[in-house]
Amino acid sequence: MPRSCVPPLVLHAPPLGALLRRYAAGTALTCEPVDEGLLNRGYRLRTTRGRYFLKHHFDPDTADPASIARQHRATERLADLGVPVAPPLPGHDGRTVAVVGGHAYALHPWIDGRHRHGSQLTPGQCGRLGALLGVVHASLEHVMRAAHGERPLPGRGEHGPRERGENAEKAETAENAPPTRDPKRDPRRPPERRATPPERRTRAAATAPAEHTAAERPAPVESTAPAPSPDPADTFVLIDDLLARVRRHRPADSFDELARHRLLERRTLLERHADRRPPHGGPVGWVHGDFHPFNLLYRGDAPAAIVDWDRLGVQPRAEEAVRAAAIFFVRPDGTLDLPKARQYARAYRRAAGATPLELAAAVHRVWWERLNDFWMLRWHYERGDTRADSQFPAASALAVWWTREYDAVCGAFAD
């Protein structure tokens, strides 16, 4: 009999017998939960025929079997192009999604490897990481358009690194640039008027966090347009609600103290910079949607597999590049390793055919999202879910540091 597959506090165990009968994968010997991941569930499975990764698509936002099957077909095509992925195994009926008891599952080959944070990468490896994401974006444009019978966009469909000429960069429209800033004005000084109209403060708080990291944000699987940037009026209401929850929490602890400090600090920053809200997202294309260290396995110094394609969809490409860098290269004190980010961004631009202006605009939009981002506090105080608490100190400090070092961050991605 296999070991129990029930993780602590999880009541649902995968029906191994019914699942494995659908595959030529043998009989289960051991089954162990994989701890990484906050939304879906994974298991390390050993059978009489080998080792596998069993994924339970549990999160309602990404559990539609048809969407999962589209993701599977995309990874199969990416594998044909040489992108390091781990496509699922087909069952006896040829399908890659198994629905048992109303739950969707997929069986993947087990990939030996380890996750590596940016601090564990050399400058050269940071460049290869950026090139890898650029190749992913270019390759996705090719395979997804081909799947829909469309011709790839010129300059976006080739697989592999590609330079864009000087004329292409000059043709980038000004609407992709971040709002202009008055060089005579200290960016940390509040504008003349910053009061939020009282009637706007009465808006109900958003039902979902304004912005999550790429690692945990629930998002539509196939969005066709970027979401509007967060409205600070809504964020002010959310801050007030979270401050009230912090005050009511008993017994008060060090997390409450840090949360209160960061909430008050963030409100001040938003009041100072409310006029810098970006109007819309940038050029969209097919993206992985969740590119971060826990979704990339290394074998030695080389990437072995990009995993977890649940959020494959159409989103601003450059924003995914910036969000990923903000996760890979954040230090424990909430600063970014800008030299490594620069190596990464230069390689990404070459591989994806993105211009410096496009990356600078993405930096501005992701910075704004970070200023309005409280998903970790919402999990803690609204859900009673503390799994992301360890990320909060660095993530909350990053928004403050990023605001202070705004020009340096833009330069790292656009130089």
C-alpha positions as a Markdown table, in Angstrom:
| # | Residue | x | y | z |
|---|---|---|---|---|
| 1 | Met | 0.0 | 0.0 | 0.0 |
| 2 | Pro | 1.3 | 3.5 | -0.8 |
| 3 | Arg | 2.0 | 5.9 | 2.0 |
| 4 | Ser | -0.7 | 8.4 | 2.7 |
| 5 | Cys | -0.9 | 11.3 | 0.3 |
| 6 | Val | -2.8 | 13.6 | 2.7 |
| 7 | Pro | -0.7 | 16.6 | 3.7 |
| 8 | Pro | -1.3 | 18.3 | 7.1 |
| 9 | Leu | -4.7 | 20.0 | 7.3 |
| 10 | Val | -5.7 | 18.8 | 3.8 |
| 11 | Leu | -8.6 | 16.4 | 3.7 |
| 12 | His | -8.5 | 15.4 | 0.1 |
| 13 | Ala | -6.2 | 12.6 | -1.0 |
| 14 | Pro | -5.7 | 11.8 | -4.7 |
| 15 | Pro | -7.5 | 8.6 | -5.8 |
| 16 | Leu | -4.4 | 6.8 | -6.9 |
| 17 | Gly | -6.0 | 3.6 | -8.0 |
| 18 | Ala | -8.6 | 5.2 | -10.3 |
| 19 | Leu | -6.0 | 7.7 | -11.6 |
| 20 | Leu | -3.2 | 5.2 | -12.4 |
| 21 | Arg | -5.6 | 2.8 | -14.2 |
| 22 | Arg | -5.8 | 5.6 | -16.8 |
| 23 | Tyr | -2.1 | 5.5 | -17.5 |
| 24 | Ala | 0.6 | 3.0 | -18.3 |
| 25 | Ala | 2.4 | 4.1 | -15.1 |
| 26 | Gly | 2.2 | 0.9 | -13.0 |
| 27 | Thr | 1.0 | 0.6 | -9.4 |
| 28 | Ala | 1.7 | 3.2 | -6.7 |
| 29 | Leu | 4.4 | 2.4 | -4.1 |
| 30 | Thr | 4.9 | 5.8 | -2.4 |
| 31 | Cys | 3.2 | 9.1 | -2.6 |
| 32 | Glu | 4.5 | 12.2 | -0.8 |
| 33 | Pro | 3.1 | 15.8 | -0.9 |
| 34 | Val | 5.3 | 18.4 | -2.5 |
| 35 | Asp | 5.2 | 21.5 | -0.2 |
| 36 | Glu | 5.9 | 24.2 | -2.7 |
| 37 | Gly | 3.0 | 26.1 | -4.1 |
| 38 | Leu | 0.2 | 27.9 | -2.4 |
| 39 | Leu | -2.8 | 27.2 | -4.7 |
| 40 | Asn | -2.6 | 23.8 | -6.4 |
| 41 | Arg | -1.4 | 20.5 | -4.9 |
| 42 | Gly | 1.4 | 18.3 | -6.1 |
| 43 | Tyr | 2.7 | 14.8 | -5.1 |
| 44 | Arg | 5.9 | 13.0 | -5.6 |
| 45 | Leu | 4.8 | 9.6 | -6.8 |
| 46 | Arg | 6.8 | 6.4 | -7.2 |
| 47 | Thr | 5.3 | 3.4 | -8.9 |
| 48 | Thr | 6.4 | 0.0 | -10.1 |
| 49 | Arg | 7.3 | 1.8 | -13.4 |
| 50 | Gly | 9.1 | 4.9 | -12.3 |
| 51 | Arg | 8.8 | 8.3 | -10.7 |
| 52 | Tyr | 6.2 | 10.9 | -11.5 |
| 53 | Phe | 4.8 | 14.2 | -10.4 |
| 54 | Leu | 1.1 | 14.1 | -9.9 |
| 55 | Lys | -0.6 | 17.5 | -10.0 |
| 56 | His | -4.0 | 18.1 | -8.6 |
| 57 | His | -5.5 | 21.3 | -10.2 |
| 58 | Phe | -7.3 | 22.4 | -7.1 |
| 59 | Asp | -7.5 | 26.2 | -7.4 |
| 60 | Pro | -10.9 | 27.0 | -8.9 |
| 61 | Asp | -9.5 | 29.8 | -11.1 |
| 62 | Thr | -7.2 | 27.4 | -12.9 |
| 63 | Ala | -9.0 | 24.1 | -12.7 |
| 64 | Asp | -11.0 | 24.1 | -15.9 |
| 65 | Pro | -10.1 | 20.9 | -17.8 |
| 66 | Ala | -10.3 | 22.5 | -21.2 |
| 67 | Ser | -7.9 | 25.3 | -20.2 |
| 68 | Ile | -5.6 | 22.7 | -18.6 |
| 69 | Ala | -5.6 | 20.7 | -21.8 |
| 70 | Arg | -4.7 | 23.9 | -23.8 |
| 71 | Gln | -1.8 | 24.5 | -21.5 |
| 72 | His | -0.6 | 20.9 | -22.0 |
| 73 | Arg | -0.7 | 21.2 | -25.8 |
| 74 | Ala | 1.3 | 24.4 | -25.5 |
| 75 | Thr | 4.0 | 22.8 | -23.4 |
| 76 | Glu | 4.2 | 19.9 | -25.9 |
| 77 | Arg | 4.8 | 22.3 | -28.8 |
| 78 | Leu | 7.4 | 24.2 | -26.7 |
| 79 | Ala | 9.2 | 21.0 | -26.0 |
| 80 | Asp | 9.4 | 20.4 | -29.8 |
| 81 | Leu | 11.1 | 23.7 | -30.1 |
| 82 | Gly | 13.7 | 22.8 | -27.4 |
| 83 | Val | 12.3 | 24.9 | -24.6 |
| 84 | Pro | 12.9 | 23.1 | -21.2 |
| 85 | Val | 9.5 | 22.0 | -20.1 |
| 86 | Ala | 7.9 | 18.8 | -18.7 |
| 87 | Pro | 4.8 | 18.0 | -20.8 |
| 88 | Pro | 2.2 | 15.7 | -19.2 |
| 89 | Leu | 1.9 | 12.1 | -20.0 |
| 90 | Pro | -1.1 | 11.0 | -22.0 |
| 91 | Gly | -3.5 | 8.4 | -20.7 |
| 92 | His | -4.7 | 5.3 | -22.5 |
| 93 | Asp | -7.3 | 7.4 | -24.2 |
| 94 | Gly | -4.7 | 10.0 | -25.3 |
| 95 | Arg | -6.0 | 12.7 | -22.9 |
| 96 | Thr | -3.6 | 14.5 | -20.6 |
| 97 | Val | -6.3 | 15.6 | -18.1 |
| 98 | Ala | -7.9 | 13.0 | -15.8 |
| 99 | Val | -11.1 | 14.1 | -14.1 |
| 100 | Val | -11.9 | 11.9 | -11.1 |
| 101 | Gly | -14.6 | 12.7 | -8.6 |
| 102 | Gly | -15.0 | 16.2 | -10.0 |
| 103 | His | -11.2 | 16.9 | -9.6 |
| 104 | Ala | -8.8 | 17.5 | -12.4 |
| 105 | Tyr | -5.4 | 15.8 | -12.3 |
| 106 | Ala | -2.3 | 15.5 | -14.6 |
| 107 | Leu | 0.6 | 13.1 | -14.5 |
| 108 | His | 4.1 | 14.5 | -15.4 |
| 109 | Pro | 7.5 | 12.8 | -15.5 |
| 110 | Trp | 9.5 | 13.5 | -12.4 |
| 111 | Ile | 12.3 | 16.0 | -13.1 |
| 112 | Asp | 15.3 | 15.8 | -10.8 |
| 113 | Gly | 16.5 | 19.3 | -10.1 |
| 114 | Arg | 16.5 | 22.2 | -7.6 |
| 115 | His | 15.2 | 25.7 | -7.4 |
| 116 | Arg | 17.7 | 28.5 | -7.5 |
| 117 | His | 17.2 | 32.1 | -6.3 |
| 118 | Gly | 19.0 | 34.9 | -8.0 |
| 119 | Ser | 21.5 | 35.1 | -5.1 |
| 120 | Gln | 22.6 | 31.6 | -6.2 |
| 121 | Leu | 23.2 | 32.6 | -9.9 |
| 122 | Thr | 26.3 | 34.1 | -11.4 |
| 123 | Pro | 26.0 | 37.2 | -13.6 |
| 124 | Gly | 26.3 | 35.0 | -16.6 |
| 125 | Gln | 23.5 | 32.7 | -15.4 |
| 126 | Cys | 21.4 | 35.8 | -14.7 |
| 127 | Gly | 21.8 | 36.6 | -18.4 |
| 128 | Arg | 20.8 | 33.1 | -19.4 |
| 129 | Leu | 17.8 | 33.3 | -17.2 |
| 130 | Gly | 16.6 | 36.5 | -19.0 |
| 131 | Ala | 17.3 | 34.9 | -22.4 |
| 132 | Leu | 15.3 | 31.9 | -21.3 |
| 133 | Leu | 12.2 | 34.0 | -20.5 |
| 134 | Gly | 12.7 | 35.9 | -23.8 |
| 135 | Val | 12.8 | 32.6 | -25.7 |
| 136 | Val | 9.6 | 31.5 | -23.8 |
| 137 | His | 7.7 | 34.6 | -24.9 |
| 138 | Ala | 8.9 | 34.4 | -28.5 |
| 139 | Ser | 8.2 | 30.7 | -28.7 |
| 140 | Leu | 4.8 | 31.0 | -27.1 |
| 141 | Glu | 3.9 | 33.6 | -29.8 |
| 142 | His | 4.8 | 31.1 | -32.4 |
| 143 | Val | 3.1 | 28.0 | -31.0 |
| 144 | Met | -0.1 | 29.7 | -29.8 |
| 145 | Arg | -0.7 | 31.5 | -33.1 |
| 146 | Ala | 0.1 | 28.4 | -35.0 |
| 147 | Ala | -2.4 | 26.5 | -32.9 |
| 148 | His | -5.1 | 29.0 | -33.9 |
| 149 | Gly | -4.1 | 29.0 | -37.6 |
| 150 | Glu | -2.5 | 32.4 | -37.5 |
| 151 | Arg | 0.8 | 33.6 | -38.8 |
| 152 | Pro | 3.3 | 34.6 | -36.0 |
| 153 | Leu | 3.8 | 38.3 | -35.7 |
| 154 | Pro | 7.0 | 39.5 | -37.4 |
| 155 | Gly | 9.8 | 39.7 | -34.9 |
| 156 | Arg | 7.8 | 37.9 | -32.2 |
| 157 | Gly | 7.5 | 34.4 | -33.6 |
| 158 | Glu | 11.0 | 33.2 | -34.1 |
| 159 | His | 12.4 | 30.8 | -31.5 |
| 160 | Gly | 15.7 | 31.8 | -30.0 |
| 161 | Pro | 17.6 | 35.1 | -29.3 |
| 162 | Arg | 16.9 | 37.9 | -31.7 |
| 163 | Glu | 18.1 | 41.4 | -31.9 |
| 164 | Arg | 15.9 | 44.4 | -32.9 |
| 165 | Gly | 17.5 | 47.1 | -35.0 |
| 166 | Glu | 17.9 | 50.7 | -34.0 |
| 167 | Asn | 14.9 | 51.8 | -36.1 |
| 168 | Ala | 12.6 | 49.3 | -34.3 |
| 169 | Glu | 13.6 | 50.8 | -31.0 |
| 170 | Lys | 13.0 | 54.3 | -32.3 |
| 171 | Ala | 9.6 | 53.3 | -33.6 |
| 172 | Glu | 8.4 | 52.4 | -30.1 |
| 173 | Thr | 5.5 | 54.7 | -29.3 |
| 174 | Ala | 5.6 | 57.2 | -26.5 |
| 175 | Glu | 2.5 | 55.7 | -24.9 |
| 176 | Asn | 4.6 | 52.9 | -23.6 |
| 177 | Ala | 6.8 | 55.3 | -21.6 |
| 178 | Pro | 6.2 | 55.9 | -17.9 |
| 179 | Pro | 4.7 | 59.3 | -17.1 |
| 180 | Thr | 7.2 | 62.1 | -17.4 |
| 181 | Arg | 8.7 | 63.5 | -14.3 |
| 182 | Asp | 9.7 | 67.0 | -13.6 |
| 183 | Pro | 13.5 | 66.9 | -13.0 |
| 184 | Lys | 13.2 | 70.0 | -10.8 |
| 185 | Arg | 10.8 | 68.3 | -8.4 |
| 186 | Asp | 12.0 | 65.9 | -5.7 |
| 187 | Pro | 10.0 | 62.7 | -6.5 |
| 188 | Arg | 9.6 | 62.1 | -2.7 |
| 189 | Arg | 8.0 | 65.5 | -2.2 |
| 190 | Pro | 4.1 | 65.4 | -2.2 |
| 191 | Pro | 2.3 | 67.2 | -4.9 |
| 192 | Glu | 0.4 | 70.4 | -4.1 |
| 193 | Arg | -2.9 | 68.5 | -3.7 |
| 194 | Arg | -3.1 | 65.0 | -2.4 |
| 195 | Ala | -6.4 | 64.8 | -0.5 |
| 196 | Thr | -8.6 | 61.9 | -1.7 |
| 197 | Pro | -12.2 | 63.1 | -2.1 |
| 198 | Pro | -14.3 | 61.8 | 0.8 |
| 199 | Glu | -16.9 | 60.3 | -1.5 |
| 200 | Arg | -14.2 | 58.2 | -3.1 |
| 201 | Arg | -12.9 | 56.9 | 0.2 |
| 202 | Thr | -16.3 | 55.3 | 0.8 |
| 203 | Arg | -15.9 | 52.9 | -2.1 |
| 204 | Ala | -15.9 | 49.3 | -1.0 |
| 205 | Ala | -12.5 | 47.6 | -0.9 |
| 206 | Ala | -11.6 | 45.4 | -3.8 |
| 207 | Thr | -12.6 | 41.8 | -3.3 |
| 208 | Ala | -9.1 | 40.6 | -4.5 |
| 209 | Pro | -5.7 | 42.0 | -3.8 |
| 210 | Ala | -4.6 | 44.8 | -6.1 |
| 211 | Glu | -1.5 | 43.0 | -7.1 |
| 212 | His | 0.2 | 39.8 | -6.2 |
| 213 | Thr | 3.6 | 38.6 | -7.0 |
| 214 | Ala | 3.8 | 36.4 | -10.1 |
| 215 | Ala | 4.0 | 33.5 | -7.7 |
| 216 | Glu | 0.6 | 33.6 | -6.2 |
| 217 | Arg | -1.7 | 36.0 | -8.0 |
| 218 | Pro | -5.0 | 34.4 | -9.1 |
| 219 | Ala | -5.5 | 35.5 | -12.7 |
| 220 | Pro | -7.7 | 34.6 | -15.7 |
| 221 | Val | -6.1 | 31.8 | -17.7 |
| 222 | Glu | -6.5 | 33.7 | -21.0 |
| 223 | Ser | -7.0 | 37.4 | -20.5 |
| 224 | Thr | -7.1 | 39.4 | -23.8 |
| 225 | Ala | -6.3 | 42.8 | -22.3 |
| 226 | Pro | -4.2 | 44.0 | -19.3 |
| 227 | Ala | -6.2 | 44.9 | -16.2 |
| 228 | Pro | -6.4 | 48.6 | -15.3 |
| 229 | Ser | -3.8 | 49.8 | -12.9 |
| 230 | Pro | -4.9 | 49.9 | -9.2 |
| 231 | Asp | -6.8 | 53.0 | -8.2 |
| 232 | Pro | -5.3 | 54.6 | -5.1 |
| 233 | Ala | -8.7 | 55.5 | -3.8 |
| 234 | Asp | -9.6 | 51.9 | -3.5 |
| 235 | Thr | -6.2 | 51.2 | -1.9 |
| 236 | Phe | -6.8 | 53.8 | 0.8 |
| 237 | Val | -10.0 | 52.1 | 1.8 |
| 238 | Leu | -8.2 | 48.7 | 1.9 |
| 239 | Ile | -5.4 | 50.2 | 4.0 |
| 240 | Asp | -8.0 | 51.5 | 6.5 |
| 241 | Asp | -9.7 | 48.1 | 6.7 |
| 242 | Leu | -6.4 | 46.3 | 7.2 |
| 243 | Leu | -5.3 | 48.7 | 9.9 |
| 244 | Ala | -8.6 | 48.1 | 11.7 |
| 245 | Arg | -8.0 | 44.3 | 11.5 |
| 246 | Val | -4.5 | 44.8 | 12.9 |
| 247 | Arg | -5.8 | 46.7 | 15.8 |
| 248 | Arg | -8.4 | 44.0 | 16.6 |
| 249 | His | -5.9 | 41.2 | 16.4 |
| 250 | Arg | -5.1 | 39.6 | 19.8 |
| 251 | Pro | -2.7 | 38.9 | 21.2 |
| 252 | Ala | -0.7 | 41.5 | 19.3 |
| 253 | Asp | 2.6 | 40.3 | 18.0 |
| 254 | Ser | 5.7 | 41.4 | 16.0 |
| 255 | Phe | 3.9 | 40.7 | 12.7 |
| 256 | Asp | 1.1 | 43.1 | 13.7 |
| 257 | Glu | 3.7 | 45.8 | 14.5 |
| 258 | Leu | 5.4 | 45.4 | 11.1 |
| 259 | Ala | 2.1 | 45.3 | 9.3 |
| 260 | Arg | 0.9 | 48.5 | 10.9 |
| 261 | His | 4.2 | 50.3 | 10.2 |
| 262 | Arg | 4.1 | 49.2 | 6.5 |
| 263 | Leu | 0.5 | 50.1 | 6.0 |
| 264 | Leu | 1.0 | 53.7 | 7.4 |
| 265 | Glu | 4.2 | 54.0 | 5.4 |
| 266 | Arg | 2.5 | 52.9 | 2.2 |
| 267 | Arg | -0.4 | 55.3 | 2.6 |
| 268 | Thr | 2.0 | 58.1 | 2.9 |
| 269 | Leu | 3.8 | 57.0 | -0.3 |
| 270 | Leu | 0.6 | 56.7 | -2.2 |
| 271 | Glu | -0.5 | 60.2 | -1.1 |
| 272 | Arg | 2.8 | 61.5 | -2.4 |
| 273 | His | 2.8 | 59.7 | -5.7 |
| 274 | Ala | -0.9 | 59.4 | -6.6 |
| 275 | Asp | -0.4 | 61.5 | -9.8 |
| 276 | Arg | 1.9 | 58.8 | -11.2 |
| 277 | Arg | -0.7 | 56.1 | -11.7 |
| 278 | Pro | 0.0 | 54.5 | -15.1 |
| 279 | Pro | -2.9 | 54.7 | -17.6 |
| 280 | His | -2.8 | 51.2 | -19.0 |
| 281 | Gly | -0.7 | 48.1 | -19.7 |
| 282 | Gly | 1.8 | 47.7 | -22.5 |
| 283 | Pro | 2.0 | 45.4 | -25.5 |
| 284 | Val | 0.5 | 42.1 | -24.8 |
| 285 | Gly | 1.4 | 38.6 | -25.9 |
| 286 | Trp | 1.4 | 35.0 | -24.6 |
| 287 | Val | 3.2 | 34.6 | -21.3 |
| 288 | His | 3.9 | 31.9 | -18.8 |
| 289 | Gly | 2.1 | 34.0 | -16.2 |
| 290 | Asp | 3.9 | 32.7 | -13.1 |
| 291 | Phe | 7.7 | 32.7 | -13.8 |
| 292 | His | 9.6 | 32.6 | -10.5 |
| 293 | Pro | 12.2 | 30.5 | -8.7 |
| 294 | Phe | 9.8 | 27.8 | -7.5 |
| 295 | Asn | 8.5 | 27.2 | -11.1 |
| 296 | Leu | 12.0 | 26.7 | -12.6 |
| 297 | Leu | 14.1 | 23.6 | -11.9 |
| 298 | Tyr | 17.9 | 23.6 | -12.4 |
| 299 | Arg | 20.0 | 20.5 | -13.0 |
| 300 | Gly | 23.5 | 21.7 | -12.3 |
| 301 | Asp | 24.0 | 25.1 | -13.8 |
| 302 | Ala | 21.4 | 24.7 | -16.5 |
| 303 | Pro | 17.6 | 25.1 | -16.4 |
| 304 | Ala | 16.0 | 21.6 | -16.6 |
| 305 | Ala | 12.3 | 22.5 | -16.7 |
| 306 | Ile | 9.9 | 25.4 | -16.5 |
| 307 | Val | 6.8 | 24.1 | -14.6 |
| 308 | Asp | 3.4 | 25.2 | -13.5 |
| 309 | Trp | 1.8 | 26.7 | -16.6 |
| 310 | Asp | -1.6 | 27.3 | -15.0 |
| 311 | Arg | -1.6 | 31.0 | -15.8 |
| 312 | Leu | -0.7 | 30.8 | -19.4 |
| 313 | Gly | -2.4 | 33.6 | -21.0 |
| 314 | Val | -2.2 | 36.9 | -22.9 |
| 315 | Gln | -0.7 | 39.6 | -20.8 |
| 316 | Pro | 1.9 | 42.4 | -21.1 |
| 317 | Arg | 5.1 | 40.5 | -21.8 |
| 318 | Ala | 7.6 | 43.0 | -20.4 |
| 319 | Glu | 5.7 | 43.2 | -17.1 |
| 320 | Glu | 6.2 | 39.5 | -16.6 |
| 321 | Ala | 9.9 | 40.0 | -17.1 |
| 322 | Val | 10.0 | 42.8 | -14.5 |
| 323 | Arg | 7.8 | 40.9 | -12.0 |
| 324 | Ala | 10.0 | 37.8 | -12.3 |
| 325 | Ala | 13.1 | 39.8 | -11.7 |
| 326 | Ala | 11.6 | 41.4 | -8.6 |
| 327 | Ile | 11.2 | 37.9 | -7.2 |
| 328 | Phe | 14.5 | 36.3 | -8.4 |
| 329 | Phe | 16.7 | 39.3 | -7.4 |
| 330 | Val | 15.1 | 40.6 | -4.2 |
| 331 | Arg | 17.4 | 40.5 | -1.2 |
| 332 | Pro | 16.3 | 39.8 | 2.3 |
| 333 | Asp | 16.5 | 43.5 | 3.2 |
| 334 | Gly | 14.0 | 44.4 | 0.4 |
| 335 | Thr | 16.5 | 45.7 | -2.1 |
| 336 | Leu | 17.1 | 44.4 | -5.6 |
| 337 | Asp | 20.4 | 43.2 | -6.9 |
| 338 | Leu | 20.5 | 45.7 | -9.7 |
| 339 | Pro | 23.7 | 44.5 | -11.4 |
| 340 | Lys | 22.2 | 41.0 | -11.8 |
| 341 | Ala | 18.9 | 42.5 | -12.9 |
| 342 | Arg | 20.7 | 44.5 | -15.6 |
| 343 | Gln | 22.4 | 41.3 | -17.0 |
| 344 | Tyr | 19.0 | 39.6 | -17.0 |
| 345 | Ala | 17.1 | 42.5 | -18.6 |
| 346 | Arg | 19.6 | 42.9 | -21.4 |
| 347 | Ala | 19.5 | 39.3 | -22.3 |
| 348 | Tyr | 15.7 | 39.3 | -22.1 |
| 349 | Arg | 15.4 | 42.3 | -24.5 |
| 350 | Arg | 17.6 | 40.6 | -27.1 |
| 351 | Ala | 15.7 | 37.3 | -26.9 |
| 352 | Ala | 12.2 | 38.8 | -26.8 |
| 353 | Gly | 12.8 | 41.6 | -29.2 |
| 354 | Ala | 11.7 | 44.2 | -26.6 |
| 355 | Thr | 13.0 | 47.8 | -26.5 |
| 356 | Pro | 14.4 | 49.6 | -23.5 |
| 357 | Leu | 11.4 | 51.9 | -23.6 |
| 358 | Glu | 9.1 | 48.9 | -23.2 |
| 359 | Leu | 11.0 | 47.7 | -20.2 |
| 360 | Ala | 11.1 | 51.1 | -18.6 |
| 361 | Ala | 7.3 | 51.4 | -18.9 |
| 362 | Ala | 6.9 | 47.9 | -17.5 |
| 363 | Val | 9.1 | 48.9 | -14.5 |
| 364 | His | 6.7 | 51.8 | -13.8 |
| 365 | Arg | 3.6 | 49.7 | -14.0 |
| 366 | Val | 5.0 | 47.0 | -11.8 |
| 367 | Trp | 6.3 | 49.6 | -9.3 |
| 368 | Trp | 2.8 | 51.0 | -9.1 |
| 369 | Glu | 1.3 | 47.6 | -8.5 |
| 370 | Arg | 3.7 | 47.0 | -5.7 |
| 371 | Leu | 2.7 | 50.2 | -4.0 |
| 372 | Asn | -0.9 | 49.0 | -4.0 |
| 373 | Asp | -0.1 | 45.4 | -3.2 |
| 374 | Phe | -1.3 | 43.9 | 0.1 |
| 375 | Trp | -2.1 | 40.3 | -0.8 |
| 376 | Met | 0.1 | 38.9 | 2.0 |
| 377 | Leu | -1.7 | 40.9 | 4.6 |
| 378 | Arg | -5.1 | 40.0 | 3.2 |
| 379 | Trp | -4.2 | 36.3 | 3.5 |
| 380 | His | -3.0 | 36.8 | 7.0 |
| 381 | Tyr | -5.9 | 38.9 | 8.4 |
| 382 | Glu | -8.8 | 38.0 | 6.2 |
| 383 | Arg | -8.2 | 34.3 | 5.6 |
| 384 | Gly | -6.1 | 33.5 | 8.7 |
| 385 | Asp | -3.6 | 31.9 | 6.2 |
| 386 | Thr | 0.0 | 32.5 | 7.4 |
| 387 | Arg | 1.9 | 30.6 | 4.7 |
| 388 | Ala | 3.1 | 33.8 | 3.0 |
| 389 | Asp | 4.1 | 35.6 | 6.2 |
| 390 | Ser | 7.8 | 34.8 | 5.7 |
| 391 | Gln | 7.8 | 36.7 | 2.4 |
| 392 | Phe | 6.2 | 39.9 | 3.9 |
| 393 | Pro | 9.3 | 41.6 | 5.4 |
| 394 | Ala | 11.3 | 41.7 | 2.1 |
| 395 | Ala | 8.3 | 42.2 | -0.1 |
| 396 | Ser | 7.0 | 45.2 | 1.9 |
| 397 | Ala | 10.4 | 46.8 | 2.2 |
| 398 | Leu | 10.9 | 46.4 | -1.6 |
| 399 | Ala | 8.1 | 48.8 | -2.4 |
| 400 | Val | 9.6 | 51.5 | -0.3 |
| 401 | Trp | 13.1 | 51.0 | -1.6 |
| 402 | Trp | 11.9 | 50.8 | -5.2 |
| 403 | Thr | 10.2 | 54.2 | -4.7 |
| 404 | Arg | 13.3 | 55.8 | -3.4 |
| 405 | Glu | 15.6 | 54.2 | -6.1 |
| 406 | Tyr | 13.1 | 54.5 | -8.9 |
| 407 | Asp | 15.5 | 55.9 | -11.5 |
| 408 | Ala | 18.2 | 53.3 | -10.7 |
| 409 | Val | 15.7 | 50.5 | -11.1 |
| 410 | Cys | 14.5 | 51.9 | -14.5 |
| 411 | Gly | 18.1 | 52.2 | -15.6 |
| 412 | Ala | 18.9 | 48.6 | -14.7 |
| 413 | Phe | 16.1 | 47.3 | -16.9 |
| 414 | Ala | 16.5 | 49.9 | -19.8 |
| 415 | Asp | 20.3 | 50.4 | -20.1 |
